[in-house]
Amino acid sequence: MHANADPYAADYDAWINAQAVLLRTGRLQELDAEQLAEELEAMSRRERNELVSRLIILIAHLLKWQYQPAHRSSRVGALQSWLKRGTRSLATTPGTAQAAAAGPEACWMMPWGCGPRG
C-alpha cells in the first residue's frame, strides 16, 4: 500500500475502527470528519431503507392474508417470522420504533411518502 493511499478506501474496517479509537480517546482533531459524517448519513439511510423494506413485506403478507383466505395456513409461518425479525429490528435500532409508531398520519414527513392521500 502506498503511503498516500486513502485509509478509508484501502481498508474500510481498519478505518472505521481507527475512527472509533480516535473518538473514544478524545483525539477529535485527528478524525476524518468529512468521511465520518458521510458514513453516518449513509448508515442512517440504510437503517431507514431496511425499515421501509420490512414494513413493505409485512403489508404484502397482511394483504395476502386478507385477500387470499384459502392460503392463510401457509402465511402463518411467514407472518410469525416477520414479527420476530421485525420487532427485534425495531427494538434494537433507536429511532425506528418511534418512526414506525408514528403511524400513517406521519407518512407525509417520510421521503418515500405513503401513496395517495384521501
C-alpha positions in Angstrom: 0.0 0.0 0.0 1.3 3.5 -0.9 2.0 6.0 1.9 -0.5 8.3 0.2 -3.3 5.7 -0.1 -6.6 6.7 1.4 -7.1 4.6 4.5 -10.9 4.6 4.0 -10.6 3.2 0.5 -7.8 0.8 1.4 -9.3 -1.0 4.4 -12.8 0.2 5.5 -12.9 -2.0 8.6 -9.5 -0.7 9.8 -10.5 2.9 9.0 -13.8 2.6 10.9 -12.1 1.0 13.9 -9.4 3.7 13.9 -12.1 6.4 13.9 -13.8 4.7 16.9 -10.5 4.7 18.8 -9.9 8.4 18.0 -13.4 9.2 19.2 -13.1 7.2 22.4 -9.7 8.7 23.3 -10.9 12.3 22.6 -8.5 12.8 19.7 -11.1 14.7 17.7 -8.7 16.8 15.6 -7.3 13.5 14.1 -10.8 12.3 12.9 -11.6 12.1 9.2 -14.6 14.2 10.0 -16.0 14.6 6.4 -15.8 11.0 5.6 -17.1 10.0 9.0 -20.1 12.3 8.6 -20.8 10.8 5.2 -20.6 7.3 6.7 -23.1 8.2 9.5 -25.5 9.7 7.0 -25.2 6.5 4.8 -25.8 4.4 7.9 -29.0 6.3 8.7 -30.2 5.9 5.1 -29.5 2.1 5.2 -31.4 1.7 8.5 -34.4 3.7 7.2 -34.4 1.7 3.9 -34.3 -1.5 5.9 -37.3 -0.5 8.0 -39.3 0.5 4.9 -38.4 -2.8 3.2 -39.5 -4.7 6.3 -42.8 -2.8 6.5 -43.5 -3.3 2.8 -43.0 -7.1 3.3 -45.3 -7.0 6.3 -48.0 -5.1 4.3 -47.7 -7.6 1.5 -48.2 -10.5 3.9 -51.2 -8.8 5.5 -52.8 -8.1 2.1 -52.3 -11.7 1.1 -53.8 -12.8 4.4 -56.8 -10.5 3.8 -57.5 -11.3 0.2 -56.3 -14.9 -0.2 -58.0 -16.6 2.8 -57.6 -20.0 1.2 -53.8 -19.7 1.7 -53.8 -18.5 5.2 -52.3 -21.6 6.7 -49.2 -21.1 4.6 -48.9 -17.5 5.6 -48.9 -18.0 9.4 -45.2 -19.0 9.4 -44.2 -16.1 7.2 -46.1 -13.6 9.5 -44.6 -15.1 12.7 -41.1 -15.0 11.2 -41.6 -11.4 10.1 -42.9 -10.4 13.5 -39.9 -12.0 15.3 -37.3 -10.3 13.0 -39.3 -7.1 12.6 -39.8 -6.4 16.2 -36.2 -7.3 17.0 -35.1 -4.8 14.4 -37.4 -2.1 15.8 -36.3 -2.8 19.4 -32.6 -2.7 18.7 -32.4 0.3 16.4 -33.1 3.6 18.3 -35.4 5.9 16.4 -37.0 3.2 14.2 -39.6 2.3 16.7 -40.7 5.9 17.0 -40.9 6.2 13.2 -43.0 3.1 12.9 -45.2 4.0 15.9 -45.9 7.5 14.4 -48.5 5.8 12.2 -50.0 6.8 8.9 -50.5 10.4 9.9 -46.7 10.8 9.9 -46.3 9.5 6.4 -46.2 13.0 4.9 -42.9 13.5 6.6 -41.3 10.4 5.1 -39.3 11.0 1.8 -40.9 8.0 0.2 -44.5 9.0 1.1 -47.4 6.7 1.6 -49.2 6.8 -1.6 -52.3 9.0 -2.4 -53.8 10.9 0.4 -57.5 10.6 0.9 
